Each structure stands twice: as C-alpha cells, then as structure tokens.
C-alpha cells in the first residue's frame, strides 16, 4: 500500500517545499545574503502526511457489491497534527495525532466500529524504516449517523541519520561571490548533495490500513 507515494493536502511540513533542505523551517525558505549562497534553517523533524487513497475508508453491507446503495459506513482521517522533539538524545521523536470522522447509513441502535490505521517512517522518499498498525474506534449513539474519534501514534528517527554531514551542509550554504566559477551553479543540483539530502530527509505517513479491494476502490472511484 506504500505504492501511493504522493502526499495529500494534509501534509503539515511539506517535504516537497525545498526538499533538499528537508524538514520544517522557522523563517522563510531561502535567504541569499552577502553574495551568492543558500542559508536555511533546517530541522531534523520529519514531514508528516497521509498518502493518497489511504485517508478514507468505505465499508459495504454485502460483500462484492460496491454500489452506493450498499454503502454501510464511510470514515475519513483529518486534522493530522504533529509535535516533534529533535533534541531527545539520539532519537528524533514525532508525536502524531489525528481525528477520524465517521458517517453510517443505518442509524438504528448503538454501534461500535473499529478501524485499523498504519504509521510508517520513510527515509529518502522510498525506504520504509518501520511500520506500526493501531486501531481507532468510532462509537455511534442510537439514532445518530455521525461519530468522531481521536487517534495518536509516535515515530522515532535516528538523530544522526537526520543530520546533514558537515561537508554537504558547507557545500550548500557556502557564500559565493559573483564571478566565482561556481557562482551560477545550484549546489542542490549536485548528485552527491541531492543523495545526501535525500538520506537525511524523513517522512511519517499515517493512513487507514486498507486491503487491496479497499485501496482499489479509493483509487478508482
């Protein structure tokens, strides 16, 4: 299910925004000052988001019938938030929280619906370092068609792995004067720099743990 790599709008700290500089920034993205050079505030904290097609789930009454009249319940993951401590010793700790909003069609009787979700840590956009599965439970009151529940999870990232090597950081941020042979060259276009930045960039992805048919339904509807 990790084939769906493009993140949805729930990304809190976009890895795409200056991916080479990685992580959340406190002031601006790029500052050019005193000649040609790139200065940025880089955090070890990961980008956090929901992969496409995993942010909602649809349950059906009768198996095999995926028509609208057969829909039993739908649920969506929203309000994804993160708190990150990048100074927790040798680990970067990201606490992720989210809300699940559910709606059912048959409102008769109280009902509990437990939904599984995953939390995955990704390095460099492709390497899955860890995956954990949890559950969140929606409690529908008798006569009510809507319910809401909260979910939370923790992710741990090696602090050293999320730190750019000193030589790579120097190549990115080194001041260049107009007229220097490399003044017009983008250091982030250097393959070695790009590879190092990718290795030091992490994402925490959260979404519903779907089976193949549920994932296909979300991708094709």
N, C-alpha and C positions, 0 to 999 in steps of 0.2 A: 503494500500500500504506500510505500515511500516513493513510488514512481511519480506521484503527483508532487512535483517539487516546487512549483510556483506558489508563493505565499499569497494569501488573500489580504484584504484591507485591514485585517486585524493585527497586522504586524505592528509592534509597538516601537521598535527601533530598527528601521529598515537596513537590512544588510546590503540592499541594492544601492542605497544612497552612499556614494563613495565607498563601495565595498572594500576597496583596497585599504581604506583607513580603518575599517572594521568597527563595530560597536557603537554605542551611543556617544554623542558629543555634547559638551555643555555649552559651547558658544560657537555658532557658525560651523561651516564645514571646512573651508579652506581660507587661510589668511596668507596673502602674498605681501611680504614686507621686506624692505632693505635689499632690494634686488630680486632675483628670481629664486623662489624656494617655496616649499609647502610646509606649513606649520598647522598641525591639527591636534585637538585634544582627543586621545584615543582611550577608550575604556576596554577592559577585559570582559565586560558583561556581554552576554550573547544577545543577538536579535531573537525575538520571540514572536511566534505567529501560528496560524492554522494553515496547513497545506490545503490546496484546492480539493474540493469534493469530500472533505472529511469534517466539515463544520456543521453538518446537519445529518439527521438520520430519519428514515421513514419506516414505520412498522405497518404491515398489512394484516388483515384479518385472515384471509385464506392464502396459503402458500401458492406461489406461482402466478397469482393474479395481481399485477402491478397497475391496475387501473385506478382512477381517482375514487370511484365509489367503494373500493375495497380498502382504502386507507384507514388504518386504525388510529395511529398517532404519529405526530411529527415532533421533532425536537431540534433545537438549534443551539450551538455554542456561541456565546457572545461575551463582551466585556472582559476580554483577556487582559490581565494586568500582570506586571512583574515587579518584584523587589529584588535587587541584586546587591550582594556584598562581595566586592572584588578584593577585599583585604582580610579574608578569613583564612589566613595562613597559606597553605599550599593549594587551597581549593578556592575557586570562584563559586559562590552559592547563589543560585537563582530560584526564588520562590515565585511560582506561577499560580494565579488564581483565575477563575472564570465562572460565568453563570450559564446555566442550561435552562432554556425556556421551552416548555412542552405544551402541546395542544392535542386533545383527543376528540374524537367524533362522538363516541358513546359516553354520555355523562352520567349514566346510571350507576350508582354505588361508588364507594371509595375504592381507590386502586393505587397500587404502587408499581412503578416501572423502573427497573434498574438498568442503566445503560453503561457499557464499558467505554473507557477512553484510554488513549495512549499518551505518553510523554517520551519524546525521543530527543537525544542530543546528537547533533550533526556537526561534523568538522569539515571545513573546506567546501561545504555545499553538497558533498556526496557521501562522505564516510560516516556510517552510523556507529556511534560510540556506545550508546546504550539505549534501551527501550524498556519502559515500565508500563504496566497496564493496571488501571484502577477502575473503580465504578462510582457512579453518582446516581442517586435515587430520587425520582420525582414522585411526590405524594399528591394525588388528585383527590380532593374532597368530593363527597356525594353531590351530584348536580353541577359540579364545576368542570369546565372544559380546559382550564389552564392551570399549570403548576410551574414552580420555579425552584431550582436547587443550585447550590454552590459547590464548586469543586476546587481542589488545590493539589499541588504537587511540587516537589523540589528537584532541582537538577544540579549536578556537581561537575565542574570543569577544572582540569588541571591548570593551575595558575601559570606555570612555566610555559605550557603549550599555548596559552592565550597571549603570551608576551612576544612582541616582535623582537628578533635578535637586534642587538645594538648596531651592527653594521648595516642592516637593512633599514632601520629607522634613520640612521645617519644619511643614507643614500636618498631617502625620501625627503628629509627635512633640510638637507644641506643648502645653505644660501648660495645662489649662483648669480654672478654678476653678468649684466648684459655684455655680450662679446665673448663670454666663455664658450668653449667648443660644445659643451653640453647644455647651454643655457636654454635652448629651444626644445630640448628633449624632455618628454614626460617620464619621470622616474618610475611611475606606476605602470608604464608600458613594458618595462624591462621584464623578461620572462622569469628571472630569478627573484625579482622583487614581487611580482604577481604571485608566484608559487609560495613564497614565504608568508605573504599576507593572507593567502587562502588557508594555509596551515594554521595560522593564528586566529582565524575567524570561526566563530561557533554560532549555532542556532539551536534554540529549544523549540520544538514543534509539538503542539498539542492538538488533538482532534478525537473524534469518535472512532473506536475500534470497530471497523466495518468488515463484513465478509465480502467476498468477491461480487456477489449479486447486488449488495447494497451500494458498493462503490461504483459498480457499473450503472446502477440506476441514477446515482447522483451525477455521474459524468455525462449521461446521455439525455436526461430529461430536458 
